[in-house]
Amino acid sequence: MLKDILSIAGYSGLYKYLKKSRNGIIVENLYTGKRMNADATARINSLEDISIYTEQGDMELKDVFKAIHEHEDGQKTINPKKAGSKELKEYFARVIPHYDRERVYTSDMKKILTWYNTLQRLEMIDFSEAEDQEEEGNEGEDQQKSSENES
């Protein structure tokens, strides 16, 4: 779901990876649809590679999005541009109670909520792929257990 969705430092919004170019990559702004060349020296992050700090370790962004999605019943979340610092921290505490309050800054929360709202508005929030992989993993474990029991 998040592999080809990119955040590019210095540019607002999210971008979809299209293809390599001679001196970088060609991306498309998810909101405007405009294409541009992202220079090879730009700080480009795939949303799949982003995680937040929790008390138990790192939590992948897709899991954060899933928690928000479940908390909001699939709807948009609060507007991070209008929410104050205290409101953002309280919201995160409700959605992800074990997030690391010292290392997750309000600017991080704003980015995450903005990204979530953008993907939700564009109907790009889809957890069926992750659920399918989990089911396949569980089936493999069940098959392994049953073959061990037969032995």
N, CA and C atoms as a LAMMPS dump frame, in Angstrom:
ITEM: TIMESTEP
0
ITEM: NUMBER OF ATOMS
453
ITEM: BOX BOUNDS ff ff ff
-5.0000000000000000e+02 5.0000000000000000e+02
-5.0000000000000000e+02 5.0000000000000000e+02
-5.0000000000000000e+02 5.0000000000000000e+02
ITEM: ATOMS id mol type element x y z
1 1 1 N 0.818 -1.196 0
2 1 2 C 0 0 0
3 1 3 C 0.863 1.261 0
4 2 1 N 1.924 1.313 0.808
5 2 2 C 2.697 2.54 0.968
6 2 3 C 4.036 2.533 0.24
7 3 1 N 4.377 1.446 -0.426
8 3 2 C 5.705 1.299 -1.015
9 3 3 C 6.01 2.383 -2.048
10 4 1 N 5.079 2.695 -2.922
11 4 2 C 5.317 3.656 -3.993
12 4 3 C 4.856 5.07 -3.648
13 5 1 N 4.435 5.293 -2.408
14 5 2 C 4.028 6.624 -1.966
15 5 3 C 5.226 7.263 -1.267
16 6 1 N 5.597 8.463 -1.704
17 6 2 C 6.833 9.09 -1.245
18 6 3 C 6.587 10.444 -0.589
19 7 1 N 7.45 10.75 0.345
20 7 2 C 7.534 12.076 0.939
21 7 3 C 8.882 12.64 0.513
22 8 1 N 8.876 13.867 -0.007
23 8 2 C 10.112 14.473 -0.495
24 8 3 C 10.382 15.733 0.308
25 9 1 N 11.536 15.767 0.964
26 9 2 C 11.913 16.92 1.781
27 9 3 C 11.927 18.181 0.918
28 10 1 N 11.307 19.238 1.431
29 10 2 C 11.27 20.501 0.707
30 10 3 C 10.045 20.662 -0.176
31 11 1 N 9.258 19.613 -0.316
32 11 2 C 8.037 19.668 -1.123
33 11 3 C 6.862 19.232 -0.265
34 12 1 N 5.784 19.971 -0.351
35 12 2 C 4.615 19.586 0.436
36 12 3 C 3.838 18.495 -0.3
37 13 1 N 3.091 17.733 0.449
38 13 2 C 2.259 16.694 -0.141
39 13 3 C 2.971 15.368 -0.284
40 14 1 N 2.239 14.438 -0.86
41 14 2 C 2.759 13.092 -1.103
42 14 3 C 2.866 12.861 -2.6
43 15 1 N 3.767 11.981 -2.973
44 15 2 C 4.042 11.71 -4.375
45 15 3 C 4.033 10.227 -4.652
46 16 1 N 3.651 9.885 -5.868
47 16 2 C 3.68 8.499 -6.303
48 16 3 C 4.894 8.314 -7.216
49 17 1 N 5.658 7.262 -6.919
50 17 2 C 6.816 6.931 -7.748
51 17 3 C 6.314 6.424 -9.1
52 18 1 N 6.883 6.965 -10.187
53 18 2 C 6.508 6.509 -11.52
54 18 3 C 7.63 5.714 -12.181
55 19 1 N 8.816 6.34 -12.296
56 19 2 C 9.951 5.642 -12.906
57 19 3 C 11.24 6.415 -12.666
58 20 1 N 12.358 5.748 -12.955
59 20 2 C 13.663 6.391 -12.832
60 20 3 C 13.857 7.351 -13.993
61 21 1 N 14.655 8.379 -13.737
62 21 2 C 15.043 9.292 -14.804
63 21 3 C 16.568 9.367 -14.822
64 22 1 N 17.088 10.139 -15.718
65 22 2 C 18.536 10.23 -15.861
66 22 3 C 19.202 10.746 -14.58
67 23 1 N 18.583 11.719 -13.921
68 23 2 C 19.223 12.309 -12.741
69 23 3 C 18.317 12.29 -11.504
70 24 1 N 17.496 11.269 -11.379
71 24 2 C 16.611 11.157 -10.217
72 24 3 C 15.468 10.209 -10.51
73 25 1 N 14.273 10.621 -10.076
74 25 2 C 13.082 9.82 -10.369
75 25 3 C 11.933 10.743 -10.781
76 26 1 N 11.036 10.191 -11.557
77 26 2 C 9.832 10.913 -11.958
78 26 3 C 8.745 10.549 -10.955
79 27 1 N 8.114 11.565 -10.374
80 27 2 C 7.055 11.373 -9.395
81 27 3 C 5.835 12.178 -9.806
82 28 1 N 4.697 11.776 -9.237
83 28 2 C 3.441 12.48 -9.51
84 28 3 C 2.819 12.89 -8.188
85 29 1 N 2.475 14.16 -8.065
86 29 2 C 1.822 14.655 -6.865
87 29 3 C 0.457 13.983 -6.761
88 30 1 N 0.173 13.348 -5.632
89 30 2 C -1.088 12.62 -5.473
90 30 3 C -2.299 13.538 -5.535
91 31 1 N -2.135 14.748 -5.048
92 31 2 C -3.283 15.645 -4.967
93 31 3 C -3.531 16.388 -6.27
94 32 1 N -2.464 16.926 -6.885
95 32 2 C -2.632 17.733 -8.095
96 32 3 C -2.481 16.921 -9.38
97 33 1 N -1.78 15.79 -9.295
98 33 2 C -1.543 14.983 -10.48
99 33 3 C -0.379 15.486 -11.327
100 34 1 N 0.281 16.56 -10.885
101 34 2 C 1.41 17.103 -11.651
102 34 3 C 2.637 16.221 -11.474
103 35 1 N 3.354 16.039 -12.569
104 35 2 C 4.572 15.235 -12.543
105 35 3 C 5.783 16.131 -12.461
106 36 1 N 6.826 15.612 -11.82
107 36 2 C 8.075 16.36 -11.726
108 36 3 C 9.232 15.389 -11.578
109 37 1 N 10.425 15.903 -11.801
110 37 2 C 11.629 15.117 -11.59
111 37 3 C 12.144 15.431 -10.188
112 38 1 N 12.276 14.407 -9.363
113 38 2 C 12.866 14.572 -8.035
114 38 3 C 14.343 14.248 -8.175
115 39 1 N 15.174 15.208 -7.881
116 39 2 C 16.612 15.068 -8.034
117 39 3 C 17.159 13.935 -7.173
118 40 1 N 18.193 13.3 -7.65
119 40 2 C 18.805 12.172 -6.941
120 40 3 C 19.369 12.585 -5.583
121 41 1 N 19.66 13.869 -5.396
122 41 2 C 20.21 14.326 -4.114
123 41 3 C 19.118 14.693 -3.107
124 42 1 N 17.855 14.695 -3.532
125 42 2 C 16.743 15.047 -2.632
126 42 3 C 16.555 13.951 -1.587
127 43 1 N 16.106 14.36 -0.409
128 43 2 C 15.788 13.383 0.641
129 43 3 C 14.389 12.843 0.369
130 44 1 N 14.346 11.624 -0.134
131 44 2 C 13.092 10.985 -0.517
132 44 3 C 12.876 9.774 0.384
133 45 1 N 11.696 9.701 0.98
134 45 2 C 11.369 8.569 1.851
135 45 3 C 10.082 7.915 1.385
136 46 1 N 10.117 6.61 1.28
137 46 2 C 8.905 5.851 1.023
138 46 3 C 8.145 5.768 2.344
139 47 1 N 6.827 5.936 2.31
140 47 2 C 6.047 5.853 3.54
141 47 3 C 6.176 4.477 4.176
142 48 1 N 6.475 3.471 3.367
143 48 2 C 6.653 2.122 3.889
144 48 3 C 7.859 2.03 4.833
145 49 1 N 8.845 2.901 4.637
146 49 2 C 10.069 2.863 5.435
147 49 3 C 9.998 3.725 6.695
148 50 1 N 8.893 4.423 6.893
149 50 2 C 8.766 5.338 8.022
150 50 3 C 8.098 4.627 9.189
151 51 1 N 8.581 4.916 10.39
152 51 2 C 7.977 4.36 11.602
153 51 3 C 8.032 5.414 12.697
154 52 1 N 7.295 5.164 13.783
155 52 2 C 7.348 6.073 14.923
156 52 3 C 7.879 5.304 16.124
157 53 1 N 8.395 6.057 17.068
158 53 2 C 8.916 5.46 18.294
159 53 3 C 7.766 5.123 19.24
160 54 1 N 7.841 3.941 19.835
161 54 2 C 6.908 3.562 20.893
162 54 3 C 7.726 3.048 22.067
163 55 1 N 7.055 2.794 23.157
164 55 2 C 7.739 2.276 24.338
165 55 3 C 8.244 0.854 24.124
166 56 1 N 7.651 0.125 23.154
167 56 2 C 8.061 -1.248 22.861
168 56 3 C 8.992 -1.348 21.656
169 57 1 N 9.368 -0.232 21.064
170 57 2 C 10.201 -0.255 19.86
171 57 3 C 9.564 0.603 18.791
172 58 1 N 9.896 0.34 17.541
173 58 2 C 9.334 1.12 16.443
174 58 3 C 8.011 0.532 15.972
175 59 1 N 7.116 1.408 15.524
176 59 2 C 5.822 0.998 14.97
177 59 3 C 5.764 1.515 13.54
178 60 1 N 5.58 0.618 12.589
179 60 2 C 5.546 1 11.182
180 60 3 C 4.375 1.94 10.916
181 61 1 N 4.575 2.825 9.934
182 61 2 C 3.555 3.819 9.606
183 61 3 C 2.244 3.165 9.186
184 62 1 N 2.324 2.039 8.475
185 62 2 C 1.087 1.373 8.06
186 62 3 C 0.275 0.93 9.279
187 63 1 N 0.964 0.523 10.357
188 63 2 C 0.264 0.136 11.58
189 63 3 C -0.329 1.358 12.291
190 64 1 N 0.369 2.486 12.198
191 64 2 C -0.162 3.735 12.754
192 64 3 C -1.429 4.112 11.983
193 65 1 N -1.346 4.056 10.646
194 65 2 C -2.513 4.364 9.821
195 65 3 C -3.672 3.419 10.13
196 66 1 N -3.362 2.156 10.338
197 66 2 C -4.402 1.175 10.653
198 66 3 C -5.079 1.518 11.979
199 67 1 N -4.288 1.932 12.979
200 67 2 C -4.841 2.32 14.277
201 67 3 C -5.74 3.552 14.133
202 68 1 N -5.302 4.525 13.338
203 68 2 C -6.114 5.721 13.107
204 68 3 C -7.39 5.343 12.37
205 69 1 N -7.245 4.497 11.353
206 69 2 C -8.381 4.058 10.544
207 69 3 C -9.441 3.377 11.416
208 70 1 N -8.998 2.508 12.305
209 70 2 C -9.926 1.814 13.202
210 70 3 C -10.544 2.777 14.208
211 71 1 N -9.748 3.712 14.717
212 71 2 C -10.242 4.693 15.688
213 71 3 C -11.295 5.601 15.065
214 72 1 N -11.117 5.936 13.787
215 72 2 C -12.017 6.859 13.093
216 72 3 C -13.082 6.14 12.259
217 73 1 N -13.17 4.82 12.37
218 73 2 C -14.118 4.029 11.575
219 73 3 C -13.988 4.325 10.077
220 74 1 N -12.745 4.469 9.612
221 74 2 C -12.493 4.665 8.19
222 74 3 C -12.687 6.088 7.702
223 75 1 N -13.002 7.011 8.574
224 75 2 C -13.23 8.399 8.185
225 75 3 C -11.974 9.237 8.392
226 76 1 N -12.07 10.524 7.969
227 76 2 C -10.96 11.451 8.196
228 76 3 C -10.752 11.652 9.684
229 77 1 N -9.546 12.046 10.027
230 77 2 C -9.216 12.339 11.413
231 77 3 C -9.258 13.85 11.64
232 78 1 N -8.82 14.287 12.792
233 78 2 C -8.816 15.716 13.092
234 78 3 C -7.933 16.455 12.096
235 79 1 N -8.192 17.731 11.914
236 79 2 C -7.384 18.548 11.02
237 79 3 C -6.126 18.975 11.771
238 80 1 N -4.963 18.455 11.389
239 80 2 C -3.74 18.756 12.141
240 80 3 C -3.313 20.219 12.045
241 81 1 N -3.753 20.924 11.011
242 81 2 C -3.377 22.327 10.866
243 81 3 C -4.132 23.205 11.863
244 82 1 N -5.318 22.766 12.255
245 82 2 C -6.132 23.548 13.184
246 82 3 C -5.978 23.083 14.622
247 83 1 N -5.448 21.89 14.819
248 83 2 C -5.309 21.326 16.165
249 83 3 C -4.081 21.904 16.867
250 84 1 N -4.221 22.131 18.136
251 84 2 C -3.097 22.607 18.931
252 84 3 C -2.221 21.448 19.37
253 85 1 N -1.086 21.784 19.932
254 85 2 C -0.132 20.78 20.389
255 85 3 C -0.759 19.834 21.404
256 86 1 N -1.473 20.395 22.369
257 86 2 C -2.1 19.582 23.413
258 86 3 C -3.133 18.625 22.817
259 87 1 N -3.933 19.12 21.883
260 87 2 C -4.958 18.288 21.246
261 87 3 C -4.326 17.144 20.449
262 88 1 N -3.233 17.423 19.733
263 88 2 C -2.539 16.387 18.96
264 88 3 C -1.992 15.295 19.877
265 89 1 N -1.375 15.707 20.985
266 89 2 C -0.814 14.736 21.921
267 89 3 C -1.915 13.879 22.555
268 90 1 N -3.037 14.483 22.903
269 90 2 C -4.155 13.733 23.475
270 90 3 C -4.721 12.75 22.451
271 91 1 N -4.813 13.192 21.197
272 91 2 C -5.329 12.321 20.138
273 91 3 C -4.409 11.111 19.956
274 92 1 N -3.104 11.354 19.859
275 92 2 C -2.152 10.256 19.693
276 92 3 C -2.197 9.306 20.888
277 93 1 N -2.371 9.853 22.077
278 93 2 C -2.445 9.016 23.283
279 93 3 C -3.666 8.098 23.238
280 94 1 N -4.756 8.558 22.635
281 94 2 C -5.948 7.706 22.496
282 94 3 C -5.75 6.641 21.425
283 95 1 N -5.138 7.019 20.311
284 95 2 C -4.995 6.107 19.167
285 95 3 C -3.835 5.132 19.371
286 96 1 N -2.709 5.638 19.841
287 96 2 C -1.511 4.813 20.067
288 96 3 C -1.029 5.097 21.488
289 97 1 N -1.636 4.458 22.468
290 97 2 C -1.334 4.769 23.867
291 97 3 C 0.132 4.585 24.256
292 98 1 N 0.848 3.722 23.564
293 98 2 C 2.233 3.432 23.935
294 98 3 C 3.262 4.192 23.09
295 99 1 N 2.841 5.273 22.384
296 99 2 C 3.833 6.025 21.607
297 99 3 C 4.802 6.725 22.565
298 100 1 N 6.027 6.919 22.129
299 100 2 C 7.069 7.521 22.967
300 100 3 C 6.852 9.034 23.01
301 101 1 N 6.374 9.525 24.131
302 101 2 C 6.011 10.929 24.271
303 101 3 C 7.202 11.881 24.206
304 102 1 N 8.407 11.371 24.43
305 102 2 C 9.592 12.221 24.386
306 102 3 C 10.199 12.313 22.988
307 103 1 N 10.032 11.274 22.176
308 103 2 C 10.702 11.248 20.877
309 103 3 C 9.775 11.454 19.681
310 104 1 N 8.461 11.43 19.888
311 104 2 C 7.522 11.716 18.8
312 104 3 C 7.051 13.148 18.995
313 105 1 N 7.476 14.029 18.108
314 105 2 C 7.18 15.451 18.218
315 105 3 C 5.83 15.785 17.585
316 106 1 N 5.281 16.939 17.961
317 106 2 C 3.996 17.35 17.386
318 106 3 C 4.115 17.553 15.876
319 107 1 N 5.283 17.951 15.389
320 107 2 C 5.471 18.099 13.938
321 107 3 C 5.338 16.747 13.242
322 108 1 N 5.825 15.68 13.893
323 108 2 C 5.668 14.322 13.345
324 108 3 C 4.186 13.947 13.309
325 109 1 N 3.477 14.261 14.39
326 109 2 C 2.052 13.942 14.471
327 109 3 C 1.278 14.659 13.368
328 110 1 N 1.617 15.93 13.139
329 110 2 C 0.938 16.701 12.092
330 110 3 C 1.158 16.066 10.726
331 111 1 N 2.415 15.671 10.446
332 111 2 C 2.717 15.037 9.155
333 111 3 C 1.919 13.754 8.99
334 112 1 N 1.926 12.915 10.021
335 112 2 C 1.238 11.625 9.941
336 112 3 C -0.253 11.815 9.716
337 113 1 N -0.862 12.728 10.455
338 113 2 C -2.301 12.957 10.306
339 113 3 C -2.628 13.595 8.957
340 114 1 N -1.757 14.478 8.478
341 114 2 C -1.955 15.079 7.155
342 114 3 C -1.862 14.003 6.079
343 115 1 N -0.837 13.139 6.181
344 115 2 C -0.692 12.05 5.209
345 115 3 C -1.902 11.127 5.254
346 116 1 N -2.341 10.768 6.458
347 116 2 C -3.497 9.882 6.593
348 116 3 C -4.715 10.513 5.923
349 117 1 N -4.988 11.779 6.213
350 117 2 C -6.157 12.446 5.636
351 117 3 C -6.068 12.525 4.115
352 118 1 N -4.866 12.76 3.601
353 118 2 C -4.675 12.805 2.143
354 118 3 C -4.987 11.442 1.527
355 119 1 N -4.403 10.384 2.082
356 119 2 C -4.633 9.035 1.544
357 119 3 C -6.094 8.612 1.715
358 120 1 N -6.71 9.002 2.817
359 120 2 C -8.104 8.65 3.055
360 120 3 C -9.005 9.376 2.045
361 121 1 N -8.729 10.668 1.807
362 121 2 C -9.52 11.461 0.862
363 121 3 C -9.41 10.889 -0.551
364 122 1 N -8.226 10.396 -0.904
365 122 2 C -8.005 9.833 -2.239
366 122 3 C -8.369 8.35 -2.315
367 123 1 N -8.937 7.831 -1.213
368 123 2 C -9.354 6.427 -1.118
369 123 3 C -8.197 5.477 -1.401
370 124 1 N -7.046 5.793 -0.827
371 124 2 C -5.859 4.956 -1.012
372 124 3 C -5.501 4.188 0.258
373 125 1 N -6.349 4.259 1.268
374 125 2 C -6.132 3.502 2.498
375 125 3 C -6.72 2.114 2.268
376 126 1 N -5.863 1.111 2.236
377 126 2 C -6.309 -0.261 1.977
378 126 3 C -5.451 -1.217 2.791
379 127 1 N -6.088 -1.883 3.732
380 127 2 C -5.356 -2.811 4.586
381 127 3 C -5.585 -4.257 4.189
382 128 1 N -6.306 -4.508 3.115
383 128 2 C -6.59 -5.887 2.709
384 128 3 C -5.307 -6.622 2.339
385 129 1 N -4.339 -5.932 1.729
386 129 2 C -3.064 -6.56 1.358
387 129 3 C -2.326 -7.036 2.603
388 130 1 N -2.282 -6.206 3.63
389 130 2 C -1.606 -6.573 4.881
390 130 3 C -2.332 -7.73 5.557
391 131 1 N -3.673 -7.7 5.526
392 131 2 C -4.449 -8.775 6.138
393 131 3 C -4.247 -10.087 5.394
394 132 1 N -4.163 -10.019 4.049
395 132 2 C -3.922 -11.221 3.259
396 132 3 C -2.575 -11.838 3.622
397 133 1 N -1.541 -10.997 3.786
398 133 2 C -0.211 -11.503 4.141
399 133 3 C -0.234 -12.124 5.528
400 134 1 N -0.974 -11.516 6.475
401 134 2 C -1.071 -12.071 7.818
402 134 3 C -1.759 -13.43 7.794
403 135 1 N -2.841 -13.528 7.001
404 135 2 C -3.563 -14.795 6.898
405 135 3 C -2.683 -15.878 6.295
406 136 1 N -1.901 -15.51 5.249
407 136 2 C -1.003 -16.485 4.634
408 136 3 C 0.028 -16.962 5.64
409 137 1 N 0.552 -16.037 6.439
410 137 2 C 1.522 -16.397 7.466
411 137 3 C 0.915 -17.326 8.493
412 138 1 N -0.324 -17.056 8.905
413 138 2 C -1.006 -17.9 9.882
414 138 3 C -1.317 -19.272 9.305
415 139 1 N -1.705 -19.32 8.024
416 139 2 C -1.982 -20.605 7.384
417 139 3 C -0.715 -21.452 7.321
418 140 1 N 0.417 -20.799 7.002
419 140 2 C 1.69 -21.515 6.94
420 140 3 C 2.053 -22.088 8.297
421 141 1 N 1.809 -21.311 9.366
422 141 2 C 2.087 -21.792 10.714
423 141 3 C 1.172 -22.961 11.065
424 142 1 N -0.13 -22.856 10.689
425 142 2 C -1.084 -23.921 10.963
426 142 3 C -0.69 -25.196 10.239
427 143 1 N -0.262 -25.066 8.963
428 143 2 C 0.144 -26.24 8.198
429 143 3 C 1.382 -26.873 8.82
430 144 1 N 2.318 -26.024 9.262
431 144 2 C 3.538 -26.55 9.882
432 144 3 C 3.199 -27.286 11.173
433 145 1 N 2.297 -26.721 11.974
434 145 2 C 1.905 -27.351 13.234
435 145 3 C 1.197 -28.688 12.975
436 146 1 N 0.321 -28.717 11.966
437 146 2 C -0.397 -29.961 11.693
438 146 3 C 0.541 -31.047 11.173
439 147 1 N 1.558 -30.649 10.365
440 147 2 C 2.5 -31.644 9.871
441 147 3 C 3.4 -32.136 11.02
442 148 1 N 3.694 -31.249 11.978
443 148 2 C 4.481 -31.674 13.131
444 148 3 C 3.68 -32.641 13.994
445 149 1 N 2.385 -32.396 14.122
446 149 2 C 1.527 -33.263 14.919
447 149 3 C 1.354 -34.642 14.299
448 150 1 N 1.406 -34.692 12.965
449 150 2 C 1.257 -35.962 12.262
450 150 3 C 2.497 -36.839 12.432
451 151 1 N 3.629 -36.197 12.63
452 151 2 C 4.905 -36.933 12.717
453 151 3 C 5.031 -37.729 13.972
